[in-house]
């Protein structure tokens, strides 16, 4: 499956969440990651993110597609993260 994760967390947790997600997905923009992931690994990522965030103050959004071919992505301006190996 293909997933896009975006997050809005308080500043003291931003670095930890970003570093964690970089181990699993491709960084494409501030607070945005995307890439192929198995369902089991996605569940693990969700569980570990729950330990990193404060669910009363922070938010993490998961956009899940069956495969990357279902995604059409357009960028206006300069891309911050390269996805040339995945899209």
N, C-alpha and C positions, 0 to 999 in steps of 0.2 A: 504494500500500500504506500501511498505518497501522503505526506503530512506537512502542513504549514503550521508553525507554532509562533504565536506572537504573545508578548507579555507586557504587563504594566505593573512593576513592583517598586516598592519604595527604594530609595537610593542606596540604603545600606545593604540591600540584597541583590542589586543589579549585577554586580561582578560575579557573585557566586552562581546565579542563575545562568548568566551568559557563558561562563566557563563550563558549567555542567552541560548545557545544550551543545556547545561546540564539540563535545566528545561523541555526540550522537547524530548531529545533522549539520547542514551547511549554513553558515551565517550569510544572510543576504541583505540585511538592513539592521539599523539599531533596533534591538528588541524583536527581531524576526529571523526565524530559521525555517529551512525546508529540506526535504529529502525523502528517500525511500527508507522504509522501516518495517519490520515485521510487527504483526499484532502483539505478540508477546513482548517484544522490546518496547513498543509504545506503552504498554501497561506498566512496564518497569520504569520508564521515563516519568510517567504520570505519578507513580508512587513516590519516586525519589524527589520530584518537584514539590510534592505535598510537604516533604520534610524541609525544603529550602525556603518556602514562602510562608507568609502569614495570610491564611485564607480569608481573614476578616478585612485585610487592607489591600491585598494584591490580587491580580487576575492573570490567568494564563488561558489563552484561547487555542483550541486545536481545530484545524480545518483538515478533514480527512477525505482523501479521494482514493478510489480503488487502485488507480495507477497514475503515473505521471503524465500519461498521454491524455488524460481527461482535463489536464490543466493547460490553460493558455495564459501566459504571463506577459505583460507588457510593462516596460519601464520608461518613464520620462526622466531624462537627465542621466547622471552618472550612476552606474551600478556600484554599490559599495562592496558587495561580496560576490565572488565569481561562482556561477553555477554552470559553467560551460561543460563540466564533466557529468552533470546530471540532467540538464534540460537541453 
